[in-house]
């Protein structure tokens, strides 16, 4: 097996501790999570950075050698990509996200992200003669049942860029300043670390994501597997007895990453103490609230750009009388009283 110098390592491979010199194999697999060495074939002016395991973004240049992992993506504002059906050294595939998830792009929102970056497969990264996969280095095991009673604070949205991370960060900051011990997780989406690192920035003491169960993306993931990963993450984070777990869902309720499947689960529903929904406009906010109510997990608080001025707030208030409004750029703490009152009932019981 030949040795190859790796210039930059995608964050999706973080648990494998990929070195800057690794051995390559031509014995490849199309399985999700397979770790490849690839060569960047072109320069791009937009969407041209790779997130490293440290969370830092590094600009990609033609000729760079990267460590990436195979996966799927189903983004509304980005790339749609799938696992290759066959793969050999020399094949050209695409970089699907900044975390280093790679596959075959089938559709792209080129106005926002440009054409997908083409990368050439140099070989699979191997150790002790075995092709690496991110599922060989996990932090927790999937679970069929939730083995904890930790309260959950969840943030859902209508889709990408609807304000979920912004409001989650503000809620985390508020609770952290009160002395509330929080853990955090991102349970759906495509592998990258920036959102869970933002949780850590504001005081979450321990964070994991589906990457830590060996999953590069939850796009089109089998529902049973997704629920096991979800329950495994929550159970794992509960072992240090946090006061609550903050959960952010990538993509939206109607996306292809499995959000609705998780929200429908009765074990999850029982443990939710605050449900924050984010939307860009009144139609989205009202539709999200109705959709979540129908599956048995009503929204308590609406946030996101829809709350940025009085017009959106008034429309949502009129349509959703029992839902609080919260704007992360002009925060109020009505939601806090609601959540604390629910916690008080739990502790009394």
Residue frames relative to the residue before (quaternion, step in Angstrom):
aa qw qx qy qz dx dy dz
X 1.0000 0.0000 0.0000 0.0000 0.00 0.00 0.00
X 0.3861 -0.7375 0.5107 0.2149 3.56 -0.81 1.03
X 0.4000 -0.6784 0.5564 0.2649 3.52 -1.21 0.57
X 0.0769 -0.7918 0.6053 0.0282 3.57 -1.15 0.66
X 0.3822 -0.6987 0.5545 0.2414 3.55 -1.01 0.82
X 0.2089 -0.7669 0.5995 0.0943 3.55 -0.90 1.00
X 0.3308 -0.7668 0.5163 0.1897 3.58 -0.65 1.09
X 0.8227 0.0151 0.0676 0.5642 3.58 0.79 -1.04
X 0.2445 -0.7896 0.5561 0.0865 3.54 -0.97 0.95
X 0.4040 -0.7243 0.5084 0.2317 3.59 -0.79 1.02
X 0.5636 -0.6509 0.3988 0.3157 3.56 -0.98 0.88
X 0.5582 0.6196 -0.3972 0.3830 3.60 1.14 -0.48
X 0.6910 0.4574 -0.2722 0.4891 3.61 1.23 -0.42
X 0.2590 0.8532 -0.4423 0.0964 3.58 1.33 0.06
X 0.7076 0.4900 -0.2828 0.4234 3.60 0.88 -0.84
X 0.6297 0.5406 -0.3344 0.4465 3.59 1.25 -0.24
X 0.2745 -0.7913 0.5032 0.2127 3.59 1.27 -0.25
X 0.0027 0.8279 -0.5577 0.0591 3.55 0.74 1.12
X 0.3140 -0.7583 0.5487 0.1592 3.56 -0.91 1.01
X 0.5953 -0.5804 0.4144 0.3702 3.57 -1.26 0.22
X 0.7293 0.2124 -0.2274 0.6094 3.56 1.30 0.14
X 0.0766 0.8002 -0.5844 0.1107 3.54 -0.65 1.17
X 0.4656 -0.6507 0.5174 0.3035 3.56 -1.25 0.41
X 0.2530 -0.7777 0.5634 0.1175 3.55 -1.07 0.82
X 0.1557 -0.7581 0.6262 0.0943 3.51 -1.28 0.57
X 0.3953 -0.6937 0.5477 0.2501 3.57 -1.22 0.55
X 0.5421 0.5938 -0.3990 0.4409 3.58 1.30 -0.01
X 0.0073 0.8649 -0.4958 0.0786 3.57 0.17 1.35
X 0.2085 -0.7450 0.6215 0.1233 3.53 -1.37 0.32
X 0.3648 -0.7137 0.5532 0.2268 3.56 -1.20 0.56
X 0.3756 0.7432 -0.4743 0.2858 3.61 1.26 0.24
X 0.5717 -0.5769 0.4575 0.3622 3.56 -1.10 0.71
X 0.7852 0.3283 -0.2503 0.4615 3.55 -0.98 0.89
X 0.4480 0.6879 -0.4560 0.3438 3.60 1.28 -0.17
X 0.2877 -0.7834 0.5344 0.1342 3.57 -0.80 1.06
X 0.0779 -0.8148 0.5739 -0.0270 3.54 -0.75 1.16
X 0.3071 -0.6532 0.6437 0.2544 3.50 -1.37 0.35
X 0.0007 -0.8148 0.5776 -0.0499 3.58 -0.77 1.03
X 0.3379 -0.7184 0.5723 0.2053 3.54 -1.28 0.46
X 0.4096 -0.6901 0.5425 0.2483 3.59 -0.93 0.93
X 0.2660 -0.8232 0.4901 0.1071 3.58 -0.69 1.12
X 0.8113 0.1336 -0.0506 0.5669 3.62 1.18 -0.25
X 0.4364 -0.6414 0.5571 0.2962 3.51 -1.36 0.26
X 0.1162 -0.7704 0.6229 0.0701 3.55 -1.13 0.73
X 0.3986 -0.7192 0.5155 0.2409 3.56 -1.17 0.55
X 0.7637 0.1930 -0.1405 0.5998 3.60 1.25 -0.31
X 0.8185 0.1415 -0.1582 0.5339 3.56 -1.23 0.61
X 0.4229 0.7288 -0.4076 0.3519 3.51 0.94 1.02
X 0.5764 0.5713 -0.3818 0.4423 3.56 1.12 0.72
X 0.2507 -0.7334 0.6120 0.1573 3.53 -1.27 0.55
X 0.3430 -0.7117 0.5762 0.2094 3.55 -0.96 0.92
X 0.2891 -0.7637 0.5604 0.1384 3.54 -0.78 1.11
X 0.6828 -0.4838 0.3307 0.4364 3.65 -1.16 0.28
X 0.6137 0.5486 -0.3448 0.4511 3.61 1.18 -0.47
X 0.5278 -0.6069 0.4175 0.4229 3.57 1.25 -0.45
X 0.5429 0.6174 -0.4006 0.4045 3.58 1.25 -0.25
X 0.3483 -0.7178 0.5639 0.2133 3.56 -1.13 0.71
X 0.1132 -0.7938 0.5969 0.0281 3.57 -0.90 0.99
X 0.4334 -0.7126 0.4898 0.2538 3.58 -0.77 1.04
X 0.3368 -0.7563 0.5345 0.1698 3.55 -0.93 0.97
X 0.1031 -0.7834 0.6123 0.0278 3.53 -1.06 0.86
X 0.6252 -0.5320 0.4170 0.3900 3.53 -1.20 0.58
X 0.7687 0.3253 -0.2640 0.4832 3.56 -0.87 1.01
X 0.4938 0.6484 -0.4395 0.3776 3.61 1.22 -0.23
X 0.2639 -0.7284 0.6092 0.1690 3.55 -1.17 0.69
X 0.1066 -0.8256 0.5541 -0.0064 3.57 -0.69 1.15
X 0.2877 -0.6699 0.6431 0.2341 3.50 -1.38 0.34
X 0.0379 0.7988 -0.5935 0.0907 3.58 -0.64 1.17
X 0.2586 -0.7459 0.5867 0.1803 3.57 -1.32 0.11
X 0.5171 -0.6677 0.4465 0.2955 3.57 -1.01 0.83
X 0.2118 0.7650 -0.5899 0.1481 3.54 -1.10 0.79
X 0.4692 -0.6513 0.5188 0.2942 3.53 -1.37 -0.05
X 0.0716 -0.7728 0.6258 0.0775 3.55 -1.27 0.35
X 0.0632 -0.7897 0.6103 -0.0003 3.56 -1.07 0.86
X 0.1611 0.8438 -0.4936 0.1353 3.57 0.83 1.02
X 0.4487 -0.6675 0.5241 0.2799 3.56 -1.08 0.76
X 0.7836 0.2201 -0.1047 0.5715 3.57 1.05 -0.78
X 0.6969 0.4014 -0.2775 0.5256 3.55 0.63 1.06
X 0.7453 -0.3808 0.3040 0.4550 3.54 -1.00 -0.88
X 0.2183 -0.6972 0.6634 0.1616 3.48 -1.30 0.59
X 0.1385 0.8116 -0.5526 0.1293 3.56 -0.69 1.03
X 0.2068 -0.7825 0.5793 0.0965 3.54 -1.19 0.56
X 0.6324 -0.5035 0.4148 0.4178 3.53 -1.32 0.18
X 0.4897 -0.6408 0.4842 0.3393 3.60 -0.99 0.68
X 0.4669 -0.6812 0.4894 0.2801 3.57 -1.11 0.68
X 0.7634 0.0227 -0.0401 0.6443 3.55 1.26 -0.42
X 0.0520 -0.8146 0.5774 -0.0155 3.57 -1.12 0.59
X 0.0855 0.7714 -0.6274 0.0633 3.54 -1.02 0.89
X 0.6603 -0.4916 0.3844 0.4178 3.54 -1.25 0.39
X 0.7442 0.3544 -0.2928 0.4846 3.56 -0.88 1.00
X 0.5360 0.6246 -0.4109 0.3920 3.59 1.20 -0.32
X 0.3250 -0.7214 0.5784 0.1985 3.56 -1.23 0.58
X 0.0064 0.7693 -0.6377 0.0379 3.54 -0.84 1.07
X 0.4817 -0.6816 0.4760 0.2772 3.62 -1.21 -0.29
X 0.4178 -0.6365 0.5791 0.2915 3.53 -1.28 0.48
X 0.2365 -0.8338 0.4903 0.0917 3.58 -0.49 1.21
X 0.8083 0.0183 -0.0220 0.5880 3.62 1.13 -0.40
X 0.6637 -0.5388 0.3483 0.3844 3.55 -1.26 0.26
X 0.6132 0.5751 -0.3480 0.4149 3.60 1.21 -0.33
X 0.5877 -0.6017 0.3661 0.3982 3.56 1.25 -0.14
X 0.4041 0.6665 -0.5104 0.3632 3.59 1.12 0.60
X 0.0879 -0.8218 0.5628 -0.0103 3.58 -0.74 1.08
X 0.1891 0.7624 -0.6050 0.1306 3.55 -1.21 0.58
X 0.6169 -0.5145 0.4186 0.4237 3.55 -1.22 -0.46
X 0.3144 -0.7665 0.5323 0.1740 3.58 -0.51 1.20
X 0.1489 -0.8059 0.5706 0.0524 3.58 -0.88 1.01
X 0.7880 0.0243 -0.0135 0.6150 3.59 1.27 -0.29
X 0.0355 -0.8174 0.5747 -0.0161 3.57 -1.08 0.73
X 0.3605 -0.6732 0.6018 0.2336 3.52 -1.20 0.69
X 0.1303 -0.8750 0.4610 0.0696 3.55 0.48 1.25
X 0.5708 0.5969 -0.3939 0.4034 3.62 1.12 -0.47
X 0.7525 0.3843 -0.2078 0.4928 3.58 1.07 -0.72
X 0.8302 0.2074 -0.0810 0.5111 3.59 0.91 -0.85
X 0.4848 -0.6677 0.4383 0.3564 3.57 1.25 -0.06
X 0.6810 -0.4331 0.3630 0.4658 3.56 -1.29 -0.19
X 0.5777 -0.5934 0.4161 0.3754 3.63 -1.09 0.58
X 0.5052 -0.6520 0.4806 0.2979 3.56 -1.08 0.79
X 0.3087 -0.7581 0.5487 0.1697 3.56 -0.75 1.08
X 0.0406 -0.7881 0.6141 -0.0156 3.54 -1.00 0.92
X 0.3068 -0.7511 0.5595 0.1695 3.59 -1.05 0.80
X 0.4263 -0.7059 0.5098 0.2452 3.55 -0.89 0.98
X 0.2096 -0.7860 0.5749 0.0882 3.57 -0.75 1.12
X 0.7138 -0.3504 0.2371 0.5582 3.55 1.25 -0.47
X 0.5332 -0.5871 0.4851 0.3684 3.54 -1.31 0.07
X 0.4102 -0.6837 0.5374 0.2748 3.58 -1.05 0.70
X 0.0471 -0.8269 0.5582 -0.0501 3.54 -0.72 1.15
X 0.0931 -0.7554 0.6447 0.0711 3.53 -1.27 0.56
X 0.8311 0.0275 -0.0902 0.5481 3.54 -0.91 1.03
X 0.7091 -0.4892 0.2434 0.4457 3.52 1.06 0.87
X 0.6568 0.5093 -0.3072 0.4636 3.60 1.26 -0.01
X 0.4792 -0.6692 0.4978 0.2734 3.56 -0.90 1.01
X 0.3919 -0.7444 0.4930 0.2218 3.57 -0.81 1.01
X 0.0176 -0.7381 0.6744 0.0130 3.52 -1.28 0.66
X 0.5400 -0.6439 0.4116 0.3527 3.59 -0.92 0.77
X 0.5936 0.5761 -0.3796 0.4143 3.63 1.17 -0.31
X 0.5621 0.5906 -0.3872 0.4306 3.59 1.31 0.04
X 0.7558 0.2463 -0.1604 0.5852 3.61 1.26 -0.15
X 0.1644 0.8071 -0.5406 0.1713 3.58 0.08 1.31
X 0.4339 -0.6965 0.5128 0.2524 3.55 -1.25 0.48
X 0.8064 0.0700 -0.0313 0.5864 3.58 1.11 -0.55
X 0.4259 -0.6903 0.5339 0.2387 3.51 -1.32 0.45
X 0.5413 -0.5946 0.4752 0.3573 3.61 -1.08 0.63
X 0.1593 -0.7912 0.5873 0.0608 3.56 -1.12 0.73
X 0.4443 -0.6927 0.5026 0.2649 3.57 -1.04 0.76
X 0.7803 0.2029 -0.1002 0.5830 3.57 1.19 -0.62
X 0.4713 -0.6231 0.5339 0.3234 3.55 -1.23 0.52
X 0.1326 -0.8090 0.5710 0.0442 3.56 -0.74 1.04
X 0.6631 0.4272 -0.3210 0.5241 3.55 0.85 1.03
X 0.2919 -0.7375 0.5776 0.1931 3.54 -1.33 0.23
X 0.2813 0.7881 -0.5065 0.2081 3.60 1.19 0.43
X 0.4711 -0.6702 0.4895 0.2988 3.63 -0.86 0.89
X 0.2426 -0.7744 0.5732 0.1132 3.56 -1.09 0.80
X 0.1348 -0.7223 0.6715 0.0955 3.54 -1.13 0.80
X 0.0399 -0.8426 0.5370 -0.0058 3.60 -0.49 1.10
X 0.1784 -0.7657 0.6132 0.0759 3.53 -1.16 0.75
X 0.0002 -0.7933 0.6073 -0.0424 3.55 -0.62 1.18
X 0.1353 -0.8081 0.5689 0.0707 3.58 -1.22 0.22
X 0.6219 -0.5337 0.4225 0.3873 3.50 -1.37 0.02
X 0.7802 -0.1841 0.1420 0.5807 3.59 1.20 -0.44
X 0.7576 -0.3139 0.2771 0.5007 3.54 -1.26 -0.45
X 0.8560 0.1759 -0.1120 0.4731 3.55 -1.26 0.52
X 0.4318 0.6950 -0.4703 0.3306 3.58 0.99 0.81
X 0.6810 -0.5308 0.2821 0.4183 3.60 1.25 0.23
X 0.3760 0.7711 -0.4628 0.2233 3.60 1.24 0.02
X 0.7071 0.4599 -0.2765 0.4605 3.58 0.76 -1.01
X 0.6283 0.5502 -0.3334 0.4375 3.58 1.03 -0.79
X 0.7150 0.4297 -0.2711 0.4802 3.58 0.79 -0.96
X 0.6138 0.5444 -0.3587 0.4452 3.60 1.01 -0.70
X 0.6460 0.5239 -0.3156 0.4568 3.57 1.00 -0.83
X 0.6654 0.5039 -0.3064 0.4576 3.58 0.95 -0.83
X 0.6467 0.5038 -0.3138 0.4790 3.58 1.01 -0.82
X 0.6351 0.5225 -0.3258 0.4664 3.59 0.98 -0.84
X 0.6521 0.5224 -0.3191 0.4472 3.59 0.89 -0.91
X 0.6590 0.5145 -0.3079 0.4541 3.58 0.92 -0.91
X 0.7031 0.4639 -0.2732 0.4646 3.57 0.83 -0.98
X 0.6216 0.5470 -0.3406 0.4453 3.58 1.01 -0.76
X 0.6629 0.5011 -0.3025 0.4668 3.59 0.99 -0.82
X 0.6460 0.4977 -0.3152 0.4854 3.58 1.22 -0.41
X 0.5498 -0.6250 0.3915 0.3922 3.56 1.27 -0.21
X 0.4200 0.6930 -0.4780 0.3388 3.57 1.24 0.31
X 0.3238 -0.7519 0.5496 0.1666 3.58 -0.83 1.03
X 0.0449 -0.8399 0.5394 -0.0403 3.56 -0.45 1.26
X 0.1424 -0.6948 0.6902 0.1435 3.49 -1.35 0.52
X 0.1535 -0.8188 0.5488 0.0687 3.58 -1.18 0.33
X 0.0012 -0.7973 0.6035 -0.0066 3.53 -1.22 0.50
X 0.2101 -0.7032 0.6570 0.1725 3.52 -1.32 0.48
X 0.2032 -0.8611 0.4636 0.0475 3.54 -0.45 1.26
X 0.7831 0.1877 -0.1338 0.5776 3.61 1.18 -0.27
X 0.5036 0.6372 -0.4897 0.3170 3.54 -1.25 0.45
X 0.5254 -0.5765 0.4998 0.3764 3.51 -1.28 -0.58
X 0.6416 -0.6388 0.2770 0.3219 3.54 -0.88 1.04
X 0.3328 0.6624 -0.6210 0.2546 3.53 -0.81 1.19
X 0.4376 -0.7477 0.4582 0.1989 3.55 -1.19 0.55
X 0.4847 0.7275 -0.4287 0.2282 3.59 1.13 -0.45
X 0.6766 0.4991 -0.3170 0.4390 3.61 0.93 -0.79
X 0.6930 0.4378 -0.3085 0.4825 3.62 0.89 -0.75
X 0.5925 0.5398 -0.3763 0.4648 3.61 1.13 -0.45
X 0.6116 0.5321 -0.3523 0.4676 3.60 1.09 -0.61
X 0.5949 0.5423 -0.3630 0.4693 3.58 1.08 -0.64
X 0.6624 0.5036 -0.2993 0.4669 3.58 0.92 -0.90
X 0.6095 0.5763 -0.3469 0.4196 3.57 1.01 -0.80
X 0.7679 0.3668 -0.1875 0.4905 3.57 1.03 -0.79
X 0.7712 -0.4456 0.1878 0.4140 3.57 1.15 0.45
X 0.4430 0.6578 -0.4913 0.3600 3.61 1.19 0.09
X 0.3961 -0.7797 0.4438 0.1957 3.57 -0.68 1.10
X 0.7935 0.0356 -0.0170 0.6073 3.58 1.12 -0.56
X 0.0180 -0.8066 0.5903 -0.0238 3.58 -0.89 0.96
X 0.0057 0.7563 -0.6541 -0.0124 3.53 -1.22 0.65
X 0.1276 -0.7563 0.6268 0.1372 3.54 -1.34 0.11
X 0.7360 -0.3936 0.3004 0.4616 3.55 -1.30 -0.07
X 0.5117 0.6247 -0.4241 0.4100 3.61 1.19 -0.39
X 0.6889 0.5069 -0.2756 0.4387 3.56 1.01 -0.87
X 0.6453 0.4246 -0.3321 0.5413 3.57 1.33 0.14
X 0.6064 -0.5985 0.3407 0.3974 3.59 1.26 0.26
X 0.5374 0.6048 -0.3961 0.4341 3.58 1.25 0.49
X 0.3086 -0.7651 0.5324 0.1896 3.61 -0.75 1.00
X 0.7928 -0.0254 0.0585 0.6061 3.57 1.15 -0.61
X 0.3472 -0.7303 0.5421 0.2283 3.57 -1.11 0.63
X 0.3574 0.7386 -0.4966 0.2830 3.61 1.24 0.22
X 0.8588 -0.0172 -0.0410 0.5104 3.54 -0.78 1.14
X 0.3268 0.7499 -0.5103 0.2655 3.58 1.18 0.49
X 0.5845 -0.5814 0.4376 0.3589 3.57 -1.07 0.75
X 0.5429 -0.6709 0.3995 0.3090 3.58 -0.81 1.04
X 0.6531 0.5112 -0.3253 0.4541 3.60 0.92 -0.81
X 0.6539 0.5026 -0.3126 0.4712 3.57 0.98 -0.83
X 0.6419 0.5348 -0.3201 0.4465 3.57 0.97 -0.86
X 0.6697 0.4903 -0.3025 0.4686 3.59 0.92 -0.87
X 0.6332 0.5211 -0.3346 0.4643 3.60 1.03 -0.70
X 0.6381 0.5085 -0.3235 0.4792 3.59 1.01 -0.79
X 0.6366 0.5381 -0.3168 0.4526 3.58 0.98 -0.89
X 0.7147 0.4439 -0.2575 0.4752 3.57 0.80 -1.00
X 0.6040 0.5461 -0.3493 0.4636 3.55 1.16 -0.55
X 0.6547 0.5137 -0.3088 0.4605 3.58 0.97 -0.85
X 0.6788 0.4873 -0.2923 0.4651 3.59 0.88 -0.95
X 0.6501 0.5101 -0.3148 0.4670 3.57 0.95 -0.86
X 0.6438 0.5284 -0.3120 0.4571 3.58 0.96 -0.88
X 0.6996 0.4682 -0.2779 0.4627 3.59 0.85 -0.94
X 0.6386 0.5570 -0.3241 0.4206 3.59 1.13 -0.55
X 0.5238 0.6820 -0.4110 0.3027 3.57 1.18 -0.43
X 0.7168 0.4018 -0.2497 0.5123 3.63 1.15 -0.51
X 0.4609 -0.7515 0.3858 0.2721 3.54 1.34 0.49
X 0.0854 0.7845 -0.6054 0.1042 3.61 0.50 1.11
X 0.5721 -0.5808 0.4426 0.3733 3.57 -1.23 0.36
X 0.7830 -0.0747 0.0625 0.6143 3.57 1.17 -0.60
X 0.2912 -0.7174 0.6015 0.1969 3.54 -1.33 0.34
X 0.2617 -0.7448 0.5963 0.1455 3.55 -0.84 1.03
X 0.0773 -0.7990 0.5963 0.0047 3.57 -0.77 1.09
X 0.0753 -0.7667 0.6361 0.0426 3.54 -0.92 0.97
X 0.2325 -0.7640 0.5888 0.1249 3.55 -0.99 0.90
X 0.3533 -0.7153 0.5617 0.2192 3.56 -0.82 1.00
X 0.7906 0.2346 -0.2307 0.5164 3.57 -1.20 0.69
X 0.5743 -0.6319 0.4228 0.3035 3.58 -1.24 -0.28
X 0.7596 -0.3965 0.2786 0.4338 3.52 -1.38 0.14
X 0.7793 0.3306 -0.1654 0.5060 3.60 0.94 -0.89
X 0.4346 0.7111 -0.4535 0.3159 3.60 1.22 0.25
X 0.5881 -0.6007 0.4331 0.3250 3.55 -1.34 -0.12
X 0.5423 0.6461 -0.3857 0.3738 3.57 1.20 0.45
X 0.6244 -0.6206 0.3143 0.3553 3.59 1.24 0.21
X 0.3059 0.7801 -0.5036 0.2103 3.62 1.21 0.27
X 0.6828 0.5000 -0.3029 0.4382 3.59 0.77 -1.00
X 0.6225 0.5559 -0.3461 0.4286 3.60 1.00 -0.77
X 0.6667 0.4856 -0.2986 0.4802 3.58 1.01 -0.79
X 0.6834 0.5067 -0.2976 0.4331 3.58 0.86 -0.94
X 0.6397 0.5408 -0.3227 0.4407 3.60 1.14 -0.55
X 0.5624 0.6424 -0.3834 0.3522 3.57 1.16 -0.51
X 0.4628 -0.7254 0.4423 0.2530 3.59 -0.71 1.10
X 0.6188 0.5352 -0.3562 0.4514 3.61 1.02 -0.67
X 0.6463 0.5004 -0.3136 0.4832 3.58 1.00 -0.81
X 0.6551 0.5437 -0.3151 0.4195 3.57 0.83 -1.01
X 0.6432 0.5558 -0.3243 0.4151 3.59 0.96 -0.86
X 0.7503 0.4284 -0.2090 0.4581 3.57 1.03 -0.75
X 0.5223 0.6386 -0.4211 0.3769 3.61 1.24 -0.12
X 0.1335 -0.8076 0.5726 0.0460 3.56 -0.82 1.07
X 0.7795 0.0435 -0.0599 0.6220 3.57 1.26 -0.23
X 0.0814 -0.7905 0.6070 0.0089 3.55 -0.84 1.04
X 0.0944 -0.7963 0.5974 -0.0005 3.55 -0.56 1.26
X 0.1201 -0.7951 0.5927 0.0465 3.57 -0.86 1.00
X 0.1657 -0.8057 0.5656 0.0585 3.58 -0.92 0.90
X 0.0547 0.7956 -0.5981 0.0796 3.55 -1.01 0.90
X 0.4908 -0.6691 0.4824 0.2805 3.54 -1.25 0.49
X 0.8121 0.1050 -0.0133 0.5738 3.60 1.11 -0.63
X 0.6944 -0.4993 0.3124 0.4133 3.62 -1.22 0.34
X 0.6302 0.5299 -0.3524 0.4449 3.61 0.94 -0.79
X 0.6586 0.5044 -0.3016 0.4700 3.56 0.98 -0.87
X 0.6640 0.5162 -0.3081 0.4447 3.58 0.90 -0.92
X 0.6838 0.4778 -0.2825 0.4736 3.56 0.91 -0.94
X 0.6530 0.5108 -0.3103 0.4652 3.59 0.98 -0.83
X 0.6397 0.5221 -0.3203 0.4643 3.59 1.00 -0.84
X 0.6608 0.5110 -0.3059 0.4568 3.58 0.91 -0.92
X 0.6772 0.4829 -0.2978 0.4686 3.57 0.91 -0.87
X 0.6498 0.5251 -0.3181 0.4482 3.57 0.97 -0.83
X 0.6792 0.4824 -0.2920 0.4698 3.58 0.94 -0.87
X 0.6219 0.5317 -0.3413 0.4628 3.59 1.06 -0.70
X 0.6527 0.5367 -0.3127 0.4337 3.57 0.99 -0.83
X 0.7270 0.4032 -0.2559 0.4934 3.60 1.05 -0.65
X 0.6408 -0.5988 0.3012 0.3744 3.58 1.27 0.23
X 0.7024 0.3922 -0.2787 0.5245 3.60 1.21 0.32
X 0.1546 -0.8444 0.5068 0.0785 3.59 0.38 1.26
X 0.4684 -0.6565 0.5203 0.2808 3.53 -1.22 0.59
X 0.3164 -0.7538 0.5511 0.1671 3.57 -0.99 0.90
X 0.8060 0.1277 -0.0006 0.5779 3.56 1.01 -0.90
X 0.1939 -0.7456 0.6259 0.1215 3.56 -1.06 0.85
X 0.0302 0.7831 -0.6191 0.0512 3.56 -0.93 0.96
X 0.4986 0.6552 -0.4800 0.3030 3.56 -1.29 -0.22
X 0.7780 -0.3731 0.2390 0.4453 3.60 -1.30 0.00
X 0.5530 0.6149 -0.4031 0.3920 3.60 1.13 -0.47
X 0.7111 0.4395 -0.2515 0.4878 3.60 1.17 -0.51
X 0.4104 0.7604 -0.4404 0.2440 3.61 1.26 0.08
X 0.8037 0.0486 -0.0782 0.5878 3.60 1.15 -0.35
X 0.7464 -0.4643 0.2657 0.3959 3.53 -1.34 0.27
X 0.5921 0.5925 -0.3755 0.3965 3.58 1.05 -0.69
X 0.6955 0.4614 -0.2762 0.4765 3.57 0.78 -1.03
X 0.6429 0.5373 -0.3240 0.4393 3.55 0.96 -0.86
X 0.6681 0.5111 -0.3051 0.4465 3.59 0.90 -0.93
X 0.6543 0.5137 -0.3191 0.4540 3.58 0.94 -0.86
X 0.6802 0.4852 -0.2914 0.4658 3.56 0.90 -0.90
X 0.6318 0.5344 -0.3329 0.4521 3.59 0.98 -0.82
X 0.6667 0.5145 -0.3039 0.4455 3.55 0.94 -0.89
X 0.7248 0.4380 -0.2403 0.4744 3.57 0.98 -0.83
X 0.7898 0.2167 -0.0852 0.5674 3.58 1.08 -0.77
X 0.1639 -0.8634 0.4704 0.0801 3.55 0.39 1.26
X 0.7545 0.4097 -0.2151 0.4655 3.59 0.99 -0.74
X 0.5916 0.5704 -0.3586 0.4428 3.59 1.27 0.19
X 0.3726 -0.7162 0.5459 0.2242 3.57 -0.95 0.91
X 0.2932 -0.7326 0.5832 0.1929 3.56 -1.26 0.44
X 0.0011 0.7980 -0.6011 0.0432 3.54 -1.02 0.85
X 0.0953 -0.7818 0.6151 0.0382 3.54 -0.76 1.07
X 0.4331 -0.7492 0.4428 0.2347 3.57 -0.60 1.17
X 0.6747 0.4788 -0.2972 0.4766 3.60 1.21 -0.38
X 0.7501 0.1563 -0.1390 0.6273 3.58 1.33 -0.14
X 0.0192 -0.8911 0.4531 0.0182 3.56 0.78 1.09
X 0.0667 -0.7113 0.6946 0.0839 3.47 -1.36 0.59
X 0.4002 -0.7609 0.4733 0.1921 3.55 -1.17 0.45
X 0.1901 0.7863 -0.5592 0.1814 3.56 0.99 0.79
X 0.6179 0.5597 -0.3377 0.4370 3.58 1.03 -0.79
X 0.6221 0.5716 -0.3416 0.4118 3.55 1.07 -0.78
X 0.6453 0.5162 -0.3179 0.4649 3.58 0.96 -0.82
X 0.6335 0.5329 -0.3214 0.4598 3.55 1.03 -0.82
X 0.6931 0.4826 -0.2794 0.4567 3.55 0.84 -0.99
X 0.6739 0.4988 -0.3033 0.4529 3.57 0.87 -0.91
X 0.6223 0.5307 -0.3485 0.4578 3.59 1.06 -0.66
X 0.6491 0.5030 -0.3156 0.4754 3.58 1.07 -0.70
X 0.6271 0.5247 -0.3289 0.4725 3.56 1.03 -0.73
X 0.6275 0.5518 -0.3321 0.4375 3.57 0.98 -0.84
X 0.6386 0.5163 -0.3198 0.4726 3.57 1.02 -0.82
X 0.6469 0.5296 -0.3146 0.4496 3.59 0.95 -0.87
X 0.7005 0.4738 -0.2767 0.4564 3.54 0.83 -1.02
X 0.6255 0.5343 -0.3399 0.4558 3.57 1.06 -0.70
X 0.6472 0.5212 -0.3100 0.4619 3.56 1.06 -0.81
